[in-house]
Amino acid sequence: MIPYIIINGVSSKHINGLLIQSLPPISKPSVRTSIQEIDGRDGDIVTTLGYAAYDKPLTIGLKGDYNVDDVIEYFNASGKIIFSNELDKYYNFAIYDTIDFNRLIRFKTANINIHVQPFKHSVDEPPITVNNAGQTTIKITVRNTGNIYSKPKITITGKGTIAVYLDDTQILNIELSAAGETILIDAVSMNATDLNGNYLNRQVTGDYDNLRLVTGANNLKIIGNVTTVTVENYSRWI
């Protein structure tokens, strides 16, 4: 099968004359480290600092009735990218390096570095939504089907004081208005917003970093006057 990519929902197969000549290999991101050497001590002390973003090399070409402006516009993007050798996963990406489109026009081939964040996410993982029927406690079992811990998004609609527990340990305390409002907790960006993107961090007490879902089953418990809870991005891979 001819390789292709999908950028923000648009397949490279729909860009006239654009060929994806080679896809990057499926690889694991490197681990960022801090290495400290101490006089008089054998070896060193290595502190892990998390996984690093990295570049995925892509080779593209031109054929037939192409329009180079369409190709330039297609790669002038950031967001989500899917590679045809991993059609069930997407990466968050951006393109920072210069692309030699003169070489592309002259030799009909060029190289592009796709800068991706270290984790992959499911293309078709559905959100988990629970509508409350007047109870003060909502219990949700969330299964991370990936191969590494995830940092989900949780959207809560309700009012008053709301407590968020993970496996019986309280991790967040949320204060919503008496009239009721919706708050979105994004554990990746470590921020809380309303649906318009306005920050609501002052209404949240606790450490967003504790909102980590291990691989397998995780038990969330939401206590308070809650109308709806939605959990998204709960699985991820390296």
ChimeraX attribute file (.defattr): number of C-alpha atoms within 10 A of each C-alpha:
attribute: neighborCount
match mode: 1-to-1
recipient: residues
	/A:1	5
	/A:2	9
	/A:3	14
	/A:4	20
	/A:5	21
	/A:6	17
	/A:7	19
	/A:8	15
	/A:9	11
	/A:10	13
	/A:11	16
	/A:12	19
	/A:13	15
	/A:14	9
	/A:15	15
	/A:16	16
	/A:17	17
	/A:18	24
	/A:19	20
	/A:20	17
	/A:21	16
	/A:22	15
	/A:23	17
	/A:24	14
	/A:25	11
	/A:26	11
	/A:27	9
	/A:28	13
	/A:29	17
	/A:30	13
	/A:31	12
	/A:32	13
	/A:33	14
	/A:34	9
	/A:35	10
	/A:36	10
	/A:37	11
	/A:38	9
	/A:39	7
	/A:40	6
	/A:41	8
	/A:42	8
	/A:43	10
	/A:44	11
	/A:45	13
	/A:46	11
	/A:47	11
	/A:48	11
	/A:49	10
	/A:50	12
	/A:51	16
	/A:52	15
	/A:53	17
	/A:54	16
	/A:55	19
	/A:56	16
	/A:57	14
	/A:58	17
	/A:59	15
	/A:60	18
	/A:61	17
	/A:62	22
	/A:63	12
	/A:64	8
	/A:65	9
	/A:66	14
	/A:67	15
	/A:68	18
	/A:69	9
	/A:70	14
	/A:71	18
	/A:72	12
	/A:73	9
	/A:74	17
	/A:75	15
	/A:76	11
	/A:77	15
	/A:78	17
	/A:79	14
	/A:80	18
	/A:81	23
	/A:82	23
	/A:83	20
	/A:84	16
	/A:85	15
	/A:86	12
	/A:87	14
	/A:88	14
	/A:89	20
	/A:90	23
	/A:91	21
	/A:92	19
	/A:93	22
	/A:94	19
	/A:95	17
	/A:96	14
	/A:97	11
	/A:98	9
	/A:99	15
	/A:100	12
	/A:101	17
	/A:102	12
	/A:103	12
	/A:104	16
	/A:105	15
	/A:106	10
	/A:107	11
	/A:108	15
	/A:109	20
	/A:110	19
	/A:111	18
	/A:112	18
	/A:113	18
	/A:114	22
	/A:115	19
	/A:116	23
	/A:117	17
	/A:118	21
	/A:119	20
	/A:120	19
	/A:121	20
	/A:122	18
	/A:123	15
	/A:124	9
	/A:125	14
	/A:126	11
	/A:127	13
	/A:128	15
	/A:129	15
	/A:130	15
	/A:131	12
	/A:132	16
	/A:133	10
	/A:134	10
	/A:135	11
	/A:136	13
	/A:137	16
	/A:138	21
	/A:139	14
	/A:140	18
	/A:141	14
	/A:142	19
	/A:143	15
	/A:144	22
	/A:145	18
	/A:146	18
	/A:147	13
	/A:148	15
	/A:149	19
	/A:150	23
	/A:151	23
	/A:152	20
	/A:153	22
	/A:154	21
	/A:155	20
	/A:156	24
	/A:157	19
	/A:158	22
	/A:159	19
	/A:160	15
	/A:161	17
	/A:162	22
	/A:163	18
	/A:164	20
	/A:165	18
	/A:166	20
	/A:167	13
	/A:168	10
	/A:169	11
	/A:170	15
	/A:171	17
	/A:172	19
	/A:173	17
	/A:174	21
	/A:175	18
	/A:176	21
	/A:177	12
	/A:178	11
	/A:179	8
	/A:180	14
	/A:181	17
	/A:182	18
	/A:183	26
	/A:184	21
	/A:185	23
	/A:186	20
	/A:187	20
	/A:188	15
	/A:189	11
	/A:190	14
	/A:191	15
	/A:192	24
	/A:193	17
	/A:194	16
	/A:195	12
	/A:196	6
	/A:197	10
	/A:198	10
	/A:199	14
	/A:200	17
	/A:201	15
	/A:202	9
	/A:203	15
	/A:204	20
	/A:205	13
	/A:206	13
	/A:207	12
	/A:208	19
	/A:209	13
	/A:210	14
	/A:211	25
	/A:212	16
	/A:213	23
	/A:214	19
	/A:215	19
	/A:216	15
	/A:217	13
	/A:218	16
	/A:219	14
	/A:220	20
	/A:221	17
	/A:222	21
	/A:223	16
	/A:224	17
	/A:225	22
	/A:226	26
	/A:227	20
	/A:228	16
	/A:229	22
	/A:230	16
	/A:231	20
	/A:232	17
	/A:233	21
	/A:234	27
	/A:235	25
	/A:236	22
	/A:237	18
	/A:238	17
